[in-house]
Amino acid sequence: MSVPFLDLKAQQEQIREEINARITLVMDDCAFAGGKYVEEFEEAFANYCTADYAVGCGSGTEALWLALLAHDVGPGDEVITAPNTFFATAEAISYTGASPVFVDVDPVSHNIDPSMIEAAIGPNTKAIMPVHLYGQMADMDPIMALARERGLIVIEDASQAHGAAYDGQRAGSMGQAGCFSFYPGKNLGAYGEAGAVTTNDEALAQRMRALRDHGQTAKHTHSHIGWNCRMDGMQGAVLSVKLKYLPEWTKLRRAHAAHYRQLLEHVEGLLLPVEREGSHHVYHIYAVMTQARDAVMNHLQGAGIGCAAHYPTPVHLQSAYSHLNLGAGSFPHAERCARETLSLPMFAELTVAQRETVAGTLLSYFGAK
Ligand SMILES: *Cc1c(COP(=O)(O)O)cnc(C)c1O
């Protein structure tokens, strides 16, 4: 039996009729760019995140860029983030003209190590951008405390963490802004590209609404240099339908993670993801660690099991950032993640048989019973 890494079709089949009906409404109303279906989703998503506002936009990358821009982050500024993330986290920082400053991660959670942030703060530091990697929130209390003490803003990259919580507080509700991606493969995925920023700051929400629409504060009144980062009406409609199912889908992901743990925890040479106490992990990605990552990956792929490495090259070692002169060895924990993490199939519709096949194939590699 082959097991896909992600099966979007299994989800589409469950919601086809509802999605078709809602998309037809958007077409009949010709509400294609922004409009009421986007506003409806923004309200529901803000509620879901227990934030006061959500501002829809065209992608997670745009969400990060809008949040930074709305805080006047730009040339000469520095933003502290983790190097083991999707490239867009750092890219959005660079796109404002600011520079990313990397801080190594905690070896257990793989999220930014709060105890190492202070040493990276300099006179040009403006913000901290923790990434809630794989669906587990970064250790936010010390990050928020340090930011308050040093007058820095905190922008959460919550692109992988829809509905995750830290001691009961939802992703996107703790920092000054929370940025989400609705790329199709994310826990809440659009039928195309989309993103959103959450915030409790009304003025900031207004500023981001203007920035995503050419800096317009009223029709034909351009108060800022913005860009076109609007969300499509179709995506708003699709996301509103799917948001209703997200709590159930998250419950299933968590149950699958518990099942993987039960099947794999005795395997020597394999480290399973660790949930920090008080953390509600939403398992966007179920990543294990093994020193034999590439060989295990080949073994799984040879058996028809989809798997991946998130991410095989940390951002500081990408050639796009060679000008930062951060060689190998700069961030040992992040670099170890790049060598050793292996992401297994994880999606709500994953069946018992599929999970057992994945585990059985891993056991056959490690020679365990
Ligand atoms: C997906 C992702 C992004 C970018 O989102 P897009 O919608 O693809 O632009 C940014 N940061 C992280 C951590 C992501 O996983």
The ligand as an ORCA input file, in Angstrom:
! r2SCAN-3c Opt
* xyz 0 1
  C       3.944     28.483      4.242
  C       4.798     29.344      5.052
  C       5.014     30.701      4.737
  C       4.579     31.335      3.451
  O       3.246     31.217      3.150
  P       2.740     31.369      1.634
  O       1.249     31.405      1.783
  O       3.230     30.178      0.876
  O       3.280     32.645      1.094
  C       5.755     31.478      5.621
  N       6.277     30.950      6.748
  C       6.119     29.652      7.069
  C       6.709     29.150      8.347
  C       5.386     28.805      6.236
  O       5.254     27.519      6.565
*
